[in-house]
Amino acid sequence: MDIQLNTPVPAAVPTAPVFTSKAQGLLSLETTRAAAIERIKQSKIMIIDDEQLVIKVVRRFLQSEGYENFVTLTQSSGAVERIEQEQPDVVLLDVMMPEISGLDILRERQRVPSLQLTPFIILSGSQDLEVKQEALEHGATDFLGKPVEKIELTLRVKNSLLLKQQYKDLETHAHELEQEVQERTRQLERSREQILQCLARAAEYRDNETGRHVVRVGKYARVVAERLGLPKEFCGQIELAAQLHDLGKIGIPDAILLNPGKLTEEEFAVMKRHCEIGREILDPFAADEMEALRQNKSDPARLPSNIRSPLLVLAAKIAQTHHEKWDGTGYPLGLKGEQIPIEGRITSVSDVYDALCSVRPYKEGFSVEQALRIMLAERGTRFDPKVLDAFVDQIPRIEKIRKAYSDS
C-alpha cells in the first residue's frame, strides 16, 4: 500500500555555519589585524630617559606583551644622531632630562627627514599643560604621565606601531605600483617602437628588398643629432621618427615608384606627393590649416599643429620636410634655411647619403668618397652647412652603422 506525503520535506540542516560576505569580510579584517599585531612585535623600540629605573619598568611592561627589540639611552646628548642611526619604529622619550630636554630633541628631530614618520611618545611626570601642548606641537604622537600604567603604555605603543606599519605598507604599496607603472610604460614604449618600425619597413619594402634603408637613416639621424648637442630625448626620438620619412610611398603607384628609368615631369610630380601623403598619414589635420601654413612659411612650429604624441609630431615634420632644401628650392613647401625644422634637415642629409651609397635598380652604390664629394658640392644649397659638417665629422660611426645594417 502506497503512502503519499502532502507536506514538503524540510531541507537538510547545514552542518557548517554559512557566513555572509559581510561576515567573511570582518573575519578577513580581524585576521589581517592579528597578523599585523604579531608583526609589530619585532619592531625596534627606543627608550630615552635619564632614570634607569623608568627604563627597566617600561621595558618589562613591553616585554610582557612580546616585544623584544629595545635600544635604551640614559644620556640625552647626541640622542637625535643615535635615533637617526638606529631608525627605531617608535621612541619613548622623557621630557625633563639634564643637558638636553625631550622638547629640544623633538625640535631637532623635525629637521631630520628620515624621522618624520617615526612616532614619539612622551613620558613625563610633569602635569604642566603647556609642556604637553608644546610637545604635541613639535610632533609628539602621544603623551603619557609618570608613573606609567602598564595597560595604557602597551596600548599606546601598539597603536603607534600599527599606525607606523600602515604608513610603511602604504609606502611599499605605492613604490610597487610606481614600479609596475614604469614597467608597463616600458612595455608600451617597446610596443610603440616595434609598431613604428614595422610601419616604416612596410613602406620601405615596396621599393627596397630588405627595408634596412629606413633603419640606417634613423640611426644616422641619431648620430648627427648627438653631434649637434641636441637633447638626449630628442636624439632617441629622431632615430624612430626618421624611419618614417618615406611612409608616404605607400600612396605612390607601383608604375612610378618601381620605375627604374627617369621619371617624366608628371610622374615626378606624383612621386613628390609622398611627402604630403606621409604627413597626412601621421597627421591628418585640416586642409585649411595646410593652406595657412603655405601662406606663412616663417612659422614652422605650426607644422603640424594637432598631434598629441611628440614622436608622431616629429615623424610628421620629417615626412613633410625631408626633401626641403637649404636654399628654398626643395619640395613640397619650398621652405628655406631655418624655416626647415632641424629634424627635416638632419633626415635629409642622412637619407641622401644612404641613397647614394646603396644599390638601386637604376644605379650602383657610390663609394664613401664619391658620396661625400657630391654632398659637399651642395653644402649651403641643398644641405644645412652645420648639419652636413656634423654628418661628415661622424663618418666613422656612420660607416659602422651602414655595414652593420647592410642590405646583403
C-alpha positions in Angstrom: 0.0 0.0 0.0 1.5 3.4 -1.1 1.6 6.3 1.2 1.6 9.9 -0.2 3.0 12.8 1.8 1.4 16.1 1.1 3.7 18.1 3.4 7.1 19.2 1.9 10.2 17.5 3.2 12.3 20.0 5.1 15.7 20.9 3.6 18.8 19.4 5.2 20.2 21.4 8.1 23.6 22.7 7.2 26.4 21.1 9.2 28.7 24.1 9.0 27.9 27.8 9.6 27.2 29.8 6.5 28.8 33.2 6.5 27.5 36.2 4.7 30.0 38.2 2.6 30.0 40.9 5.3 30.8 38.5 8.0 33.6 37.0 5.9 35.0 40.5 5.3 35.0 41.2 9.0 36.7 37.9 9.6 39.3 38.7 7.0 39.9 42.1 8.6 40.4 40.5 12.0 42.8 38.0 10.6 44.8 40.8 8.9 44.9 42.9 12.1 46.0 39.8 14.2 48.8 39.3 11.7 49.8 42.9 11.8 49.9 42.8 15.7 52.2 39.8 15.5 54.4 41.5 13.0 54.9 44.6 15.1 56.3 42.5 18.0 59.5 42.6 16.0 59.6 46.4 16.0 62.6 48.3 17.4 61.6 50.4 20.4 63.9 53.1 21.7 63.6 54.4 25.3 65.3 57.6 26.2 65.2 58.5 29.9 67.8 59.6 32.4 66.3 57.4 35.1 67.5 53.8 34.7 64.6 52.5 36.8 62.0 54.0 34.5 63.7 52.3 31.5 63.6 49.0 33.3 59.9 49.3 34.2 58.9 50.4 30.7 60.9 47.6 29.2 59.5 45.0 31.5 55.9 46.1 30.7 56.5 45.8 27.0 58.4 42.5 27.2 55.4 41.0 28.9 53.4 41.8 25.7 56.0 40.1 23.5 58.3 43.0 22.4 61.9 42.1 22.4 63.9 44.6 20.3 65.0 47.5 22.5 67.5 50.3 22.3 67.9 52.4 25.5 69.6 55.7 26.3 70.2 57.5 29.6 72.2 60.3 28.1 70.2 62.8 26.0 73.2 64.4 24.4 73.6 63.2 20.8 70.2 61.5 21.0 69.0 62.7 17.6 72.1 61.3 15.9 71.6 58.0 17.7 67.9 57.9 16.7 68.8 58.6 13.1 71.4 55.9 13.2 69.1 53.2 14.8 65.9 54.2 12.9 63.6 52.8 15.6 59.9 52.2 14.9 58.8 54.1 18.0 60.6 56.4 20.5 59.6 56.7 24.2 61.0 60.0 25.3 61.3 61.6 28.7 60.8 65.4 28.8 62.8 66.5 31.9 66.4 65.5 31.4 69.8 67.2 32.1 71.8 68.5 29.2 69.2 68.3 26.5 65.4 68.1 27.2 62.9 65.9 25.4 61.4 69.1 23.9 64.8 70.0 22.5 65.1 66.6 20.9 61.7 66.9 19.4 62.6 70.3 17.9 65.9 68.9 16.4 64.2 65.8 15.1 61.9 67.9 13.0 64.9 68.9 10.8 65.7 65.2 10.0 63.6 64.0 7.0 64.1 60.3 7.8 62.5 60.7 11.2 59.3 62.5 10.1 57.1 59.3 10.3 58.7 57.9 13.4 56.2 58.1 16.3 57.5 59.8 19.5 55.6 59.0 22.8 56.4 61.4 25.6 56.9 60.1 29.1 56.7 62.9 31.7 56.0 63.3 35.4 55.0 66.9 34.7 51.3 67.8 34.6 52.0 71.2 33.1 49.6 71.6 30.2 52.0 74.0 28.4 54.6 71.3 28.3 52.1 68.8 26.9 50.9 71.3 24.3 54.4 72.2 23.3 55.4 68.5 23.0 52.4 67.8 20.7 53.1 70.9 18.7 56.6 69.7 18.0 55.4 66.4 16.6 54.9 64.1 19.6 52.5 61.4 18.8 51.2 60.8 22.3 51.7 61.9 25.9 51.9 59.6 28.9 52.2 60.6 32.5 54.6 59.0 35.1 54.3 56.7 36.8 53.5 54.7 33.7 50.5 52.4 33.7 51.1 49.1 32.0 47.8 48.8 30.1 47.9 52.4 28.9 51.6 52.1 27.9 51.2 48.9 25.9 48.0 50.1 24.1 49.6 53.4 23.2 52.7 51.7 21.9 50.8 49.1 20.0 48.6 51.7 18.3 51.6 53.9 17.4 53.4 50.9 15.9 50.3 49.8 13.9 49.9 53.3 12.5 53.6 53.3 11.6 53.3 49.9 10.0 50.3 51.1 7.9 52.4 54.1 6.7 55.2 51.7 5.7 52.7 49.3 4.0 51.2 52.2 2.0 54.7 53.4 1.1 55.7 50.0 -0.1 52.5 49.6 -2.0 52.9 53.0 -3.6 56.5 52.0 -4.6 55.3 48.7 -6.1 52.6 50.5 -8.0 55.2 53.0 -9.3 57.5 50.2 -10.4 54.6 48.4 -12.1 53.5 51.6 -13.9 57.1 52.1 -15.0 57.3 48.6 -16.3 54.0 48.9 -18.1 55.2 52.2 -19.6 58.4 50.5 -20.8 56.4 47.7 -22.3 54.1 50.2 -24.1 57.2 52.1 -25.3 58.8 49.0 -26.7 55.5 48.0 -28.4 55.1 51.5 -29.9 58.7 51.4 -31.2 58.1 48.0 -32.8 54.9 49.2 -34.4 56.5 52.3 -35.8 59.4 50.2 -37.1 57.0 47.7 -38.7 55.1 50.6 -40.3 58.3 52.2 -41.6 59.6 48.9 -43.1 56.2 48.2 -44.7 56.6 51.4 -46.7 60.2 50.7 -47.5 59.7 47.1 -48.7 57.7 48.5 -51.6 60.9 49.6 -53.4 63.7 48.0 -51.3 64.1 44.3 -50.7 65.3 44.4 -47.2 63.8 47.6 -45.7 67.0 48.3 -43.9 67.4 51.7 -45.5 65.0 53.3 -43.0 66.8 51.7 -40.1 70.1 53.1 -41.2 68.6 56.6 -41.9 67.2 56.6 -38.3 70.5 55.6 -36.8 72.4 58.2 -38.9 70.0 60.9 -37.7 70.6 60.0 -34.1 74.3 60.2 -34.6 74.0 63.7 -36.2 71.6 64.9 -33.5 74.0 63.8 -30.8 76.9 65.5 -32.6 74.9 68.7 -32.7 74.3 68.5 -29.0 70.6 68.2 -29.1 68.7 66.9 -26.0 69.0 63.2 -25.3 65.3 62.6 -25.5 65.2 64.2 -28.9 68.1 62.1 -30.2 66.3 58.9 -29.1 63.0 60.0 -30.8 64.6 61.1 -34.1 66.0 57.7 -34.5 62.5 56.2 -34.6 60.8 59.2 -36.3 63.3 59.4 -39.2 62.5 55.8 -40.1 59.0 57.0 -41.1 60.4 59.6 -43.5 59.2 57.8 -46.7 56.0 56.4 -45.2 54.1 58.3 -47.9 55.5 55.9 -50.6 52.5 53.7 -49.6 50.4 56.0 -51.7 52.5 56.1 -54.8 51.6 53.8 -57.7 53.9 50.9 -58.4 54.4 52.0 -62.0 56.0 55.2 -60.8 57.6 54.0 -57.6 59.3 51.0 -59.2 60.2 52.7 -62.4 64.0 52.1 -62.9 64.2 54.8 -65.6 64.0 58.6 -65.5 60.6 59.9 -64.4 58.6 62.3 -66.6 57.6 65.7 -65.1 54.1 64.3 -64.5 55.4 61.2 -62.8 57.9 63.2 -60.7 55.0 65.4 -59.5 53.2 62.3 -58.3 56.3 61.0 -56.6 56.8 64.3 -54.8 53.4 63.7 -53.2 54.8 61.1 -50.9 55.9 63.9 -48.5 52.3 65.1 -48.1 50.9 61.6 -48.0 53.3 60.7 -45.2 52.3 63.8 -43.3 48.6 63.1 -43.9 49.0 59.5 -42.6 50.8 60.7 -39.5 48.8 63.9 -39.0 45.6 64.2 -41.0 45.0 67.8 -40.0 42.5 70.0 -41.9 43.2 71.4 -45.4 42.7 75.0 -44.2 45.5 74.5 -41.7 47.7 73.3 -44.5 46.8 76.3 -46.7 47.6 78.6 -43.7 51.0 77.0 -43.4 51.7 77.6 -47.1 50.9 81.3 -46.6 53.1 81.5 -43.5 56.3 79.7 -44.2 58.1 81.6 -41.4 56.2 79.6 -38.8 57.5 76.0 -39.0 56.2 75.5 -35.4 52.8 75.1 -36.9 53.9 72.1 -38.8 51.9 70.1 -37.8 49.7 71.5 -35.0 47.2 69.0 -33.7 49.1 65.8 -32.9 49.4 64.9 -29.2 52.2 62.3 -29.5 55.6 64.0 -29.5 57.1 61.2 -31.6 54.4 61.4 -34.2 54.7 65.2 -34.3 58.4 64.6 -35.1 57.7 61.9 -37.6 55.1 64.1 -39.4 57.5 67.0 -39.7 60.2 64.7 -41.1 57.9 63.1 -43.6 56.8 66.6 -44.7 60.2 68.3 -44.9 63.0 65.9 -45.6 63.0 66.9 -49.3 63.2 70.7 -48.5 66.5 72.4 -49.4 68.5 75.0 -47.6 68.3 77.4 -50.5 64.5 77.1 -50.7 64.3 75.1 -54.0 63.1 71.9 -52.4 59.6 70.5 -52.1 56.7 70.3 -51.2 56.6 73.7 -49.4 59.7 75.5 -50.6 60.9 76.2 -47.1 64.3 77.9 -46.8 67.1 77.9 -44.2 66.0 77.5 -40.7 62.4 77.6 -41.8 63.0 73.9 -42.3 62.7 72.1 -38.9 66.1 70.7 -37.7 64.7 67.2 -37.8 63.9 67.6 -41.5 67.4 69.0 -42.2 69.1 66.1 -40.3 67.0 63.4 -42.1 67.7 65.0 -45.5 71.4 64.6 -45.1 71.1 61.0 -43.7 68.6 59.9 -46.4 70.7 61.3 -49.3 73.9 59.7 -48.1 72.4 56.3 -47.7 70.7 56.5 -51.1 74.0 57.4 -52.7 75.8 54.6 -51.1 73.1 52.0 -51.7 72.4 49.9 -54.8 69.2 50.9 -56.6 67.5 49.4 -59.7 68.7 52.5 -61.7 72.3 52.8 -60.3 75.2 51.1 -58.5 76.2 52.2 -55.0 78.7 55.0 -54.7 81.8 54.8 -52.6 82.0 56.9 -49.4 84.4 59.4 -51.1 82.1 59.8 -54.1 79.0 60.3 -51.9 80.7 62.9 -49.7 82.1 64.7 -52.8 78.6 65.0 -54.2 77.1 66.1 -50.9 79.8 68.7 -50.1 79.2 70.2 -53.5 75.7 71.0 -52.3 76.7 72.4 -48.9 74.8 75.6 -48.4 72.4 74.9 -51.3 70.7 71.6 -50.7 72.1 71.0 -47.2 72.3 73.0 -44.0 76.1 73.5 -43.7 76.1 73.0 -39.9 74.2 69.7 -40.2 76.3 68.4 -43.1 79.5 69.2 -41.3 78.3 67.3 -38.2 77.4 64.4 -40.5 80.9 64.4 -42.2 82.5 64.6 -38.8 80.8 61.4 -37.8 81.6 59.3 -40.9 83.4 56.6 -39.0 80.3 56.0 -36.8 78.0 56.3 -39.8 80.0 53.7 -41.8 80.0 51.3 -38.9 76.2 51.5 -38.9 75.9 51.1 -42.6 78.0 48.0 -42.6 76.2 46.6 -39.5 72.8 47.1 -41.2 73.7 46.4 -44.8 71.2 45.1 -47.3 73.2 42.0 -48.0 
